[in-house]
Amino acid sequence: MDYRSAEQRHRYEVFRKGLADAAAHDQGMGILAERHSPGELARVLATLLDGVAVQVVFAPDQWPASEQRRVVDGYLESLAAPITTWGPTSRMRTRK
């Protein structure tokens, strides 16, 4: 493996680790459900982001920023933990 390949692989691993750390944090805060491991969530989200980026390159008119956000936000919303509104461990999520 040449230097550039190794550097790109390292950067991508750092990116996925950042996603996994964020997922673990959000799971700990009760924002994301714990159905999947943080590592799995990071791999799937990185794959989704890469796929959207490729689609934008080949069909930019079909993938405006609003559509990109809708697709990614929809995936993230599907991972949300249920909202508990009562009890000692209740938590609140807010939406933008």
Phi and psi restraints in degrees (range 20) as a CNS / XPLOR table:
assign (resid 1 and name C) (resid 2 and name N)
       (resid 2 and name CA) (resid 2 and name C) 1.0 -81.3 20.0 2
assign (resid 2 and name N) (resid 2 and name CA)
       (resid 2 and name C) (resid 3 and name N) 1.0 171.3 20.0 2
assign (resid 2 and name C) (resid 3 and name N)
       (resid 3 and name CA) (resid 3 and name C) 1.0 -58.6 20.0 2
assign (resid 3 and name N) (resid 3 and name CA)
       (resid 3 and name C) (resid 4 and name N) 1.0 -45.2 20.0 2
assign (resid 3 and name C) (resid 4 and name N)
       (resid 4 and name CA) (resid 4 and name C) 1.0 -63.9 20.0 2
assign (resid 4 and name N) (resid 4 and name CA)
       (resid 4 and name C) (resid 5 and name N) 1.0 -40.5 20.0 2
assign (resid 4 and name C) (resid 5 and name N)
       (resid 5 and name CA) (resid 5 and name C) 1.0 -63.9 20.0 2
assign (resid 5 and name N) (resid 5 and name CA)
       (resid 5 and name C) (resid 6 and name N) 1.0 -44.2 20.0 2
assign (resid 5 and name C) (resid 6 and name N)
       (resid 6 and name CA) (resid 6 and name C) 1.0 -63.8 20.0 2
assign (resid 6 and name N) (resid 6 and name CA)
       (resid 6 and name C) (resid 7 and name N) 1.0 -40.7 20.0 2
assign (resid 6 and name C) (resid 7 and name N)
       (resid 7 and name CA) (resid 7 and name C) 1.0 -64.8 20.0 2
assign (resid 7 and name N) (resid 7 and name CA)
       (resid 7 and name C) (resid 8 and name N) 1.0 -43.6 20.0 2
assign (resid 7 and name C) (resid 8 and name N)
       (resid 8 and name CA) (resid 8 and name C) 1.0 -63.8 20.0 2
assign (resid 8 and name N) (resid 8 and name CA)
       (resid 8 and name C) (resid 9 and name N) 1.0 -42.9 20.0 2
assign (resid 8 and name C) (resid 9 and name N)
       (resid 9 and name CA) (resid 9 and name C) 1.0 -60.6 20.0 2
assign (resid 9 and name N) (resid 9 and name CA)
       (resid 9 and name C) (resid 10 and name N) 1.0 -43.7 20.0 2
assign (resid 9 and name C) (resid 10 and name N)
       (resid 10 and name CA) (resid 10 and name C) 1.0 -62.3 20.0 2
assign (resid 10 and name N) (resid 10 and name CA)
       (resid 10 and name C) (resid 11 and name N) 1.0 -45.9 20.0 2
assign (resid 10 and name C) (resid 11 and name N)
       (resid 11 and name CA) (resid 11 and name C) 1.0 -61.8 20.0 2
assign (resid 11 and name N) (resid 11 and name CA)
       (resid 11 and name C) (resid 12 and name N) 1.0 -39.6 20.0 2
assign (resid 11 and name C) (resid 12 and name N)
       (resid 12 and name CA) (resid 12 and name C) 1.0 -68.4 20.0 2
assign (resid 12 and name N) (resid 12 and name CA)
       (resid 12 and name C) (resid 13 and name N) 1.0 -38.1 20.0 2
assign (resid 12 and name C) (resid 13 and name N)
       (resid 13 and name CA) (resid 13 and name C) 1.0 -63.7 20.0 2
assign (resid 13 and name N) (resid 13 and name CA)
       (resid 13 and name C) (resid 14 and name N) 1.0 -40.2 20.0 2
assign (resid 13 and name C) (resid 14 and name N)
       (resid 14 and name CA) (resid 14 and name C) 1.0 -64.1 20.0 2
assign (resid 14 and name N) (resid 14 and name CA)
       (resid 14 and name C) (resid 15 and name N) 1.0 -42.6 20.0 2
assign (resid 14 and name C) (resid 15 and name N)
       (resid 15 and name CA) (resid 15 and name C) 1.0 -58.5 20.0 2
assign (resid 15 and name N) (resid 15 and name CA)
       (resid 15 and name C) (resid 16 and name N) 1.0 -50.1 20.0 2
assign (resid 15 and name C) (resid 16 and name N)
       (resid 16 and name CA) (resid 16 and name C) 1.0 -64.4 20.0 2
assign (resid 16 and name N) (resid 16 and name CA)
       (resid 16 and name C) (resid 17 and name N) 1.0 -36.3 20.0 2
assign (resid 16 and name C) (resid 17 and name N)
       (resid 17 and name CA) (resid 17 and name C) 1.0 -64.3 20.0 2
assign (resid 17 and name N) (resid 17 and name CA)
       (resid 17 and name C) (resid 18 and name N) 1.0 -39.6 20.0 2
assign (resid 17 and name C) (resid 18 and name N)
       (resid 18 and name CA) (resid 18 and name C) 1.0 -62.1 20.0 2
assign (resid 18 and name N) (resid 18 and name CA)
       (resid 18 and name C) (resid 19 and name N) 1.0 -41.2 20.0 2
assign (resid 18 and name C) (resid 19 and name N)
       (resid 19 and name CA) (resid 19 and name C) 1.0 -64.1 20.0 2
assign (resid 19 and name N) (resid 19 and name CA)
       (resid 19 and name C) (resid 20 and name N) 1.0 -42.1 20.0 2
assign (resid 19 and name C) (resid 20 and name N)
       (resid 20 and name CA) (resid 20 and name C) 1.0 -64.9 20.0 2
assign (resid 20 and name N) (resid 20 and name CA)
       (resid 20 and name C) (resid 21 and name N) 1.0 -41.6 20.0 2
assign (resid 20 and name C) (resid 21 and name N)
       (resid 21 and name CA) (resid 21 and name C) 1.0 -62.5 20.0 2
assign (resid 21 and name N) (resid 21 and name CA)
       (resid 21 and name C) (resid 22 and name N) 1.0 -41.6 20.0 2
assign (resid 21 and name C) (resid 22 and name N)
       (resid 22 and name CA) (resid 22 and name C) 1.0 -65.4 20.0 2
assign (resid 22 and name N) (resid 22 and name CA)
       (resid 22 and name C) (resid 23 and name N) 1.0 -40.5 20.0 2
assign (resid 22 and name C) (resid 23 and name N)
       (resid 23 and name CA) (resid 23 and name C) 1.0 -64.4 20.0 2
assign (resid 23 and name N) (resid 23 and name CA)
       (resid 23 and name C) (resid 24 and name N) 1.0 -43.3 20.0 2
assign (resid 23 and name C) (resid 24 and name N)
       (resid 24 and name CA) (resid 24 and name C) 1.0 -62.1 20.0 2
assign (resid 24 and name N) (resid 24 and name CA)
       (resid 24 and name C) (resid 25 and name N) 1.0 -42.3 20.0 2
assign (resid 24 and name C) (resid 25 and name N)
       (resid 25 and name CA) (resid 25 and name C) 1.0 -60.9 20.0 2
assign (resid 25 and name N) (resid 25 and name CA)
       (resid 25 and name C) (resid 26 and name N) 1.0 -48.4 20.0 2
assign (resid 25 and name C) (resid 26 and name N)
       (resid 26 and name CA) (resid 26 and name C) 1.0 -67.3 20.0 2
assign (resid 26 and name N) (resid 26 and name CA)
       (resid 26 and name C) (resid 27 and name N) 1.0 -32.4 20.0 2
assign (resid 26 and name C) (resid 27 and name N)
       (resid 27 and name CA) (resid 27 and name C) 1.0 -66.6 20.0 2
assign (resid 27 and name N) (resid 27 and name CA)
       (resid 27 and name C) (resid 28 and name N) 1.0 -42.5 20.0 2
assign (resid 27 and name C) (resid 28 and name N)
       (resid 28 and name CA) (resid 28 and name C) 1.0 -63.0 20.0 2
assign (resid 28 and name N) (resid 28 and name CA)
       (resid 28 and name C) (resid 29 and name N) 1.0 -30.1 20.0 2
assign (resid 28 and name C) (resid 29 and name N)
       (resid 29 and name CA) (resid 29 and name C) 1.0 -86.0 20.0 2
assign (resid 29 and name N) (resid 29 and name CA)
       (resid 29 and name C) (resid 30 and name N) 1.0 -4.5 20.0 2
assign (resid 29 and name C) (resid 30 and name N)
       (resid 30 and name CA) (resid 30 and name C) 1.0 80.8 20.0 2
assign (resid 30 and name N) (resid 30 and name CA)
       (resid 30 and name C) (resid 31 and name N) 1.0 15.1 20.0 2
assign (resid 30 and name C) (resid 31 and name N)
       (resid 31 and name CA) (resid 31 and name C) 1.0 -84.4 20.0 2
assign (resid 31 and name N) (resid 31 and name CA)
       (resid 31 and name C) (resid 32 and name N) 1.0 -43.2 20.0 2
assign (resid 31 and name C) (resid 32 and name N)
       (resid 32 and name CA) (resid 32 and name C) 1.0 -104.4 20.0 2
assign (resid 32 and name N) (resid 32 and name CA)
       (resid 32 and name C) (resid 33 and name N) 1.0 141.1 20.0 2
assign (resid 32 and name C) (resid 33 and name N)
       (resid 33 and name CA) (resid 33 and name C) 1.0 -65.3 20.0 2
assign (resid 33 and name N) (resid 33 and name CA)
       (resid 33 and name C) (resid 34 and name N) 1.0 157.3 20.0 2
assign (resid 33 and name C) (resid 34 and name N)
       (resid 34 and name CA) (resid 34 and name C) 1.0 -101.0 20.0 2
assign (resid 34 and name N) (resid 34 and name CA)
       (resid 34 and name C) (resid 35 and name N) 1.0 31.4 20.0 2
assign (resid 34 and name C) (resid 35 and name N)
       (resid 35 and name CA) (resid 35 and name C) 1.0 -68.4 20.0 2
assign (resid 35 and name N) (resid 35 and name CA)
       (resid 35 and name C) (resid 36 and name N) 1.0 -26.6 20.0 2
assign (resid 35 and name C) (resid 36 and name N)
       (resid 36 and name CA) (resid 36 and name C) 1.0 -129.6 20.0 2
assign (resid 36 and name N) (resid 36 and name CA)
       (resid 36 and name C) (resid 37 and name N) 1.0 154.0 20.0 2
assign (resid 36 and name C) (resid 37 and name N)
       (resid 37 and name CA) (resid 37 and name C) 1.0 -71.0 20.0 2
assign (resid 37 and name N) (resid 37 and name CA)
       (resid 37 and name C) (resid 38 and name N) 1.0 154.0 20.0 2
assign (resid 37 and name C) (resid 38 and name N)
       (resid 38 and name CA) (resid 38 and name C) 1.0 -56.5 20.0 2
assign (resid 38 and name N) (resid 38 and name CA)
       (resid 38 and name C) (resid 39 and name N) 1.0 -37.7 20.0 2
assign (resid 38 and name C) (resid 39 and name N)
       (resid 39 and name CA) (resid 39 and name C) 1.0 -63.7 20.0 2
assign (resid 39 and name N) (resid 39 and name CA)
       (resid 39 and name C) (resid 40 and name N) 1.0 -41.5 20.0 2
assign (resid 39 and name C) (resid 40 and name N)
       (resid 40 and name CA) (resid 40 and name C) 1.0 -65.7 20.0 2
assign (resid 40 and name N) (resid 40 and name CA)
       (resid 40 and name C) (resid 41 and name N) 1.0 -43.4 20.0 2
assign (resid 40 and name C) (resid 41 and name N)
       (resid 41 and name CA) (resid 41 and name C) 1.0 -59.1 20.0 2
assign (resid 41 and name N) (resid 41 and name CA)
       (resid 41 and name C) (resid 42 and name N) 1.0 -41.9 20.0 2
assign (resid 41 and name C) (resid 42 and name N)
       (resid 42 and name CA) (resid 42 and name C) 1.0 -63.9 20.0 2
assign (resid 42 and name N) (resid 42 and name CA)
       (resid 42 and name C) (resid 43 and name N) 1.0 -44.1 20.0 2
assign (resid 42 and name C) (resid 43 and name N)
       (resid 43 and name CA) (resid 43 and name C) 1.0 -62.9 20.0 2
assign (resid 43 and name N) (resid 43 and name CA)
       (resid 43 and name C) (resid 44 and name N) 1.0 -44.0 20.0 2
assign (resid 43 and name C) (resid 44 and name N)
       (resid 44 and name CA) (resid 44 and name C) 1.0 -68.4 20.0 2
assign (resid 44 and name N) (resid 44 and name CA)
       (resid 44 and name C) (resid 45 and name N) 1.0 -43.2 20.0 2
assign (resid 44 and name C) (resid 45 and name N)
       (resid 45 and name CA) (resid 45 and name C) 1.0 -64.9 20.0 2
assign (resid 45 and name N) (resid 45 and name CA)
       (resid 45 and name C) (resid 46 and name N) 1.0 -42.1 20.0 2
assign (resid 45 and name C) (resid 46 and name N)
       (resid 46 and name CA) (resid 46 and name C) 1.0 -61.0 20.0 2
assign (resid 46 and name N) (resid 46 and name CA)
       (resid 46 and name C) (resid 47 and name N) 1.0 -39.8 20.0 2
assign (resid 46 and name C) (resid 47 and name N)
       (resid 47 and name CA) (resid 47 and name C) 1.0 -65.2 20.0 2
assign (resid 47 and name N) (resid 47 and name CA)
       (resid 47 and name C) (resid 48 and name N) 1.0 -43.1 20.0 2
assign (resid 47 and name C) (resid 48 and name N)
       (resid 48 and name CA) (resid 48 and name C) 1.0 -61.3 20.0 2
assign (resid 48 and name N) (resid 48 and name CA)
       (resid 48 and name C) (resid 49 and name N) 1.0 -46.7 20.0 2
assign (resid 48 and name C) (resid 49 and name N)
       (resid 49 and name CA) (resid 49 and name C) 1.0 -62.0 20.0 2
assign (resid 49 and name N) (resid 49 and name CA)
       (resid 49 and name C) (resid 50 and name N) 1.0 -42.0 20.0 2
assign (resid 49 and name C) (resid 50 and name N)
       (resid 50 and name CA) (resid 50 and name C) 1.0 -62.2 20.0 2
assign (resid 50 and name N) (resid 50 and name CA)
       (resid 50 and name C) (resid 51 and name N) 1.0 -43.1 20.0 2
assign (resid 50 and name C) (resid 51 and name N)
       (resid 51 and name CA) (resid 51 and name C) 1.0 -63.2 20.0 2
assign (resid 51 and name N) (resid 51 and name CA)
       (resid 51 and name C) (resid 52 and name N) 1.0 -42.7 20.0 2
assign (resid 51 and name C) (resid 52 and name N)
       (resid 52 and name CA) (resid 52 and name C) 1.0 -62.5 20.0 2
assign (resid 52 and name N) (resid 52 and name CA)
       (resid 52 and name C) (resid 53 and name N) 1.0 -43.2 20.0 2
assign (resid 52 and name C) (resid 53 and name N)
       (resid 53 and name CA) (resid 53 and name C) 1.0 -60.4 20.0 2
assign (resid 53 and name N) (resid 53 and name CA)
       (resid 53 and name C) (resid 54 and name N) 1.0 -41.7 20.0 2
assign (resid 53 and name C) (resid 54 and name N)
       (resid 54 and name CA) (resid 54 and name C) 1.0 -64.0 20.0 2
assign (resid 54 and name N) (resid 54 and name CA)
       (resid 54 and name C) (resid 55 and name N) 1.0 -42.6 20.0 2
assign (resid 54 and name C) (resid 55 and name N)
       (resid 55 and name CA) (resid 55 and name C) 1.0 -61.6 20.0 2
assign (resid 55 and name N) (resid 55 and name CA)
       (resid 55 and name C) (resid 56 and name N) 1.0 -38.8 20.0 2
assign (resid 55 and name C) (resid 56 and name N)
       (resid 56 and name CA) (resid 56 and name C) 1.0 -62.9 20.0 2
assign (resid 56 and name N) (resid 56 and name CA)
       (resid 56 and name C) (resid 57 and name N) 1.0 -39.3 20.0 2
assign (resid 56 and name C) (resid 57 and name N)
       (resid 57 and name CA) (resid 57 and name C) 1.0 -63.8 20.0 2
assign (resid 57 and name N) (resid 57 and name CA)
       (resid 57 and name C) (resid 58 and name N) 1.0 -43.5 20.0 2
assign (resid 57 and name C) (resid 58 and name N)
       (resid 58 and name CA) (resid 58 and name C) 1.0 -89.3 20.0 2
assign (resid 58 and name N) (resid 58 and name CA)
       (resid 58 and name C) (resid 59 and name N) 1.0 -21.2 20.0 2
assign (resid 58 and name C) (resid 59 and name N)
       (resid 59 and name CA) (resid 59 and name C) 1.0 -145.3 20.0 2
assign (resid 59 and name N) (resid 59 and name CA)
       (resid 59 and name C) (resid 60 and name N) 1.0 62.3 20.0 2
assign (resid 59 and name C) (resid 60 and name N)
       (resid 60 and name CA) (resid 60 and name C) 1.0 -59.7 20.0 2
assign (resid 60 and name N) (resid 60 and name CA)
       (resid 60 and name C) (resid 61 and name N) 1.0 -31.9 20.0 2
assign (resid 60 and name C) (resid 61 and name N)
       (resid 61 and name CA) (resid 61 and name C) 1.0 -68.3 20.0 2
assign (resid 61 and name N) (resid 61 and name CA)
       (resid 61 and name C) (resid 62 and name N) 1.0 -21.9 20.0 2
assign (resid 61 and name C) (resid 62 and name N)
       (resid 62 and name CA) (resid 62 and name C) 1.0 -92.9 20.0 2
assign (resid 62 and name N) (resid 62 and name CA)
       (resid 62 and name C) (resid 63 and name N) 1.0 -8.2 20.0 2
assign (resid 62 and name C) (resid 63 and name N)
       (resid 63 and name CA) (resid 63 and name C) 1.0 -129.9 20.0 2
assign (resid 63 and name N) (resid 63 and name CA)
       (resid 63 and name C) (resid 64 and name N) 1.0 60.3 20.0 2
assign (resid 63 and name C) (resid 64 and name N)
       (resid 64 and name CA) (resid 64 and name C) 1.0 -64.8 20.0 2
assign (resid 64 and name N) (resid 64 and name CA)
       (resid 64 and name C) (resid 65 and name N) 1.0 166.1 20.0 2
assign (resid 64 and name C) (resid 65 and name N)
       (resid 65 and name CA) (resid 65 and name C) 1.0 -53.8 20.0 2
assign (resid 65 and name N) (resid 65 and name CA)
       (resid 65 and name C) (resid 66 and name N) 1.0 -38.6 20.0 2
assign (resid 65 and name C) (resid 66 and name N)
       (resid 66 and name CA) (resid 66 and name C) 1.0 -62.9 20.0 2
assign (resid 66 and name N) (resid 66 and name CA)
       (resid 66 and name C) (resid 67 and name N) 1.0 -37.3 20.0 2
assign (resid 66 and name C) (resid 67 and name N)
       (resid 67 and name CA) (resid 67 and name C) 1.0 -71.9 20.0 2
assign (resid 67 and name N) (resid 67 and name CA)
       (resid 67 and name C) (resid 68 and name N) 1.0 -38.5 20.0 2
assign (resid 67 and name C) (resid 68 and name N)
       (resid 68 and name CA) (resid 68 and name C) 1.0 -60.1 20.0 2
assign (resid 68 and name N) (resid 68 and name CA)
       (resid 68 and name C) (resid 69 and name N) 1.0 -46.6 20.0 2
assign (resid 68 and name C) (resid 69 and name N)
       (resid 69 and name CA) (resid 69 and name C) 1.0 -62.9 20.0 2
assign (resid 69 and name N) (resid 69 and name CA)
       (resid 69 and name C) (resid 70 and name N) 1.0 -41.1 20.0 2
assign (resid 69 and name C) (resid 70 and name N)
       (resid 70 and name CA) (resid 70 and name C) 1.0 -60.4 20.0 2
assign (resid 70 and name N) (resid 70 and name CA)
       (resid 70 and name C) (resid 71 and name N) 1.0 -44.1 20.0 2
assign (resid 70 and name C) (resid 71 and name N)
       (resid 71 and name CA) (resid 71 and name C) 1.0 -66.1 20.0 2
assign (resid 71 and name N) (resid 71 and name CA)
       (resid 71 and name C) (resid 72 and name N) 1.0 -48.6 20.0 2
assign (resid 71 and name C) (resid 72 and name N)
       (resid 72 and name CA) (resid 72 and name C) 1.0 -67.3 20.0 2
assign (resid 72 and name N) (resid 72 and name CA)
       (resid 72 and name C) (resid 73 and name N) 1.0 -44.6 20.0 2
assign (resid 72 and name C) (resid 73 and name N)
       (resid 73 and name CA) (resid 73 and name C) 1.0 -61.2 20.0 2
assign (resid 73 and name N) (resid 73 and name CA)
       (resid 73 and name C) (resid 74 and name N) 1.0 -39.6 20.0 2
assign (resid 73 and name C) (resid 74 and name N)
       (resid 74 and name CA) (resid 74 and name C) 1.0 -61.0 20.0 2
assign (resid 74 and name N) (resid 74 and name CA)
       (resid 74 and name C) (resid 75 and name N) 1.0 -41.9 20.0 2
assign (resid 74 and name C) (resid 75 and name N)
       (resid 75 and name CA) (resid 75 and name C) 1.0 -63.9 20.0 2
assign (resid 75 and name N) (resid 75 and name CA)
       (resid 75 and name C) (resid 76 and name N) 1.0 -47.9 20.0 2
assign (resid 75 and name C) (resid 76 and name N)
       (resid 76 and name CA) (resid 76 and name C) 1.0 -62.4 20.0 2
assign (resid 76 and name N) (resid 76 and name CA)
       (resid 76 and name C) (resid 77 and name N) 1.0 -39.6 20.0 2
assign (resid 76 and name C) (resid 77 and name N)
       (resid 77 and name CA) (resid 77 and name C) 1.0 -63.7 20.0 2
assign (resid 77 and name N) (resid 77 and name CA)
       (resid 77 and name C) (resid 78 and name N) 1.0 -30.8 20.0 2
assign (resid 77 and name C) (resid 78 and name N)
       (resid 78 and name CA) (resid 78 and name C) 1.0 -68.7 20.0 2
assign (resid 78 and name N) (resid 78 and name CA)
       (resid 78 and name C) (resid 79 and name N) 1.0 -16.1 20.0 2
assign (resid 78 and name C) (resid 79 and name N)
       (resid 79 and name CA) (resid 79 and name C) 1.0 -94.8 20.0 2
assign (resid 79 and name N) (resid 79 and name CA)
       (resid 79 and name C) (resid 80 and name N) 1.0 -5.0 20.0 2
assign (resid 79 and name C) (resid 80 and name N)
       (resid 80 and name CA) (resid 80 and name C) 1.0 -62.6 20.0 2
assign (resid 80 and name N) (resid 80 and name CA)
       (resid 80 and name C) (resid 81 and name N) 1.0 143.8 20.0 2
assign (resid 80 and name C) (resid 81 and name N)
       (resid 81 and name CA) (resid 81 and name C) 1.0 -74.0 20.0 2
assign (resid 81 and name N) (resid 81 and name CA)
       (resid 81 and name C) (resid 82 and name N) 1.0 150.9 20.0 2
assign (resid 81 and name C) (resid 82 and name N)
       (resid 82 and name CA) (resid 82 and name C) 1.0 -61.1 20.0 2
assign (resid 82 and name N) (resid 82 and name CA)
       (resid 82 and name C) (resid 83 and name N) 1.0 146.1 20.0 2
assign (resid 82 and name C) (resid 83 and name N)
       (resid 83 and name CA) (resid 83 and name C) 1.0 -85.1 20.0 2
assign (resid 83 and name N) (resid 83 and name CA)
       (resid 83 and name C) (resid 84 and name N) 1.0 127.6 20.0 2
assign (resid 83 and name C) (resid 84 and name N)
       (resid 84 and name CA) (resid 84 and name C) 1.0 -104.1 20.0 2
assign (resid 84 and name N) (resid 84 and name CA)
       (resid 84 and name C) (resid 85 and name N) 1.0 127.3 20.0 2
assign (resid 84 and name C) (resid 85 and name N)
       (resid 85 and name CA) (resid 85 and name C) 1.0 -109.8 20.0 2
assign (resid 85 and name N) (resid 85 and name CA)
       (resid 85 and name C) (resid 86 and name N) 1.0 4.9 20.0 2
assign (resid 85 and name C) (resid 86 and name N)
       (resid 86 and name CA) (resid 86 and name C) 1.0 -147.9 20.0 2
assign (resid 86 and name N) (resid 86 and name CA)
       (resid 86 and name C) (resid 87 and name N) 1.0 166.0 20.0 2
assign (resid 86 and name C) (resid 87 and name N)
       (resid 87 and name CA) (resid 87 and name C) 1.0 93.1 20.0 2
assign (resid 87 and name N) (resid 87 and name CA)
       (resid 87 and name C) (resid 88 and name N) 1.0 168.0 20.0 2
assign (resid 87 and name C) (resid 88 and name N)
       (resid 88 and name CA) (resid 88 and name C) 1.0 -68.0 20.0 2
assign (resid 88 and name N) (resid 88 and name CA)
       (resid 88 and name C) (resid 89 and name N) 1.0 -20.0 20.0 2
assign (resid 88 and name C) (resid 89 and name N)
       (resid 89 and name CA) (resid 89 and name C) 1.0 -108.1 20.0 2
assign (resid 89 and name N) (resid 89 and name CA)
       (resid 89 and name C) (resid 90 and name N) 1.0 21.7 20.0 2
assign (resid 89 and name C) (resid 90 and name N)
       (resid 90 and name CA) (resid 90 and name C) 1.0 -63.8 20.0 2
assign (resid 90 and name N) (resid 90 and name CA)
       (resid 90 and name C) (resid 91 and name N) 1.0 150.9 20.0 2
assign (resid 90 and name C) (resid 91 and name N)
       (resid 91 and name CA) (resid 91 and name C) 1.0 -141.5 20.0 2
assign (resid 91 and name N) (resid 91 and name CA)
       (resid 91 and name C) (resid 92 and name N) 1.0 156.6 20.0 2
assign (resid 91 and name C) (resid 92 and name N)
       (resid 92 and name CA) (resid 92 and name C) 1.0 -122.9 20.0 2
assign (resid 92 and name N) (resid 92 and name CA)
       (resid 92 and name C) (resid 93 and name N) 1.0 137.6 20.0 2
assign (resid 92 and name C) (resid 93 and name N)
       (resid 93 and name CA) (resid 93 and name C) 1.0 -110.9 20.0 2
assign (resid 93 and name N) (resid 93 and name CA)
       (resid 93 and name C) (resid 94 and name N) 1.0 143.1 20.0 2
assign (resid 93 and name C) (resid 94 and name N)
       (resid 94 and name CA) (resid 94 and name C) 1.0 -118.1 20.0 2
assign (resid 94 and name N) (resid 94 and name CA)
       (resid 94 and name C) (resid 95 and name N) 1.0 151.7 20.0 2
assign (resid 94 and name C) (resid 95 and name N)
       (resid 95 and name CA) (resid 95 and name C) 1.0 -114.5 20.0 2
assign (resid 95 and name N) (resid 95 and name CA)
       (resid 95 and name C) (resid 96 and name N) 1.0 150.7 20.0 2
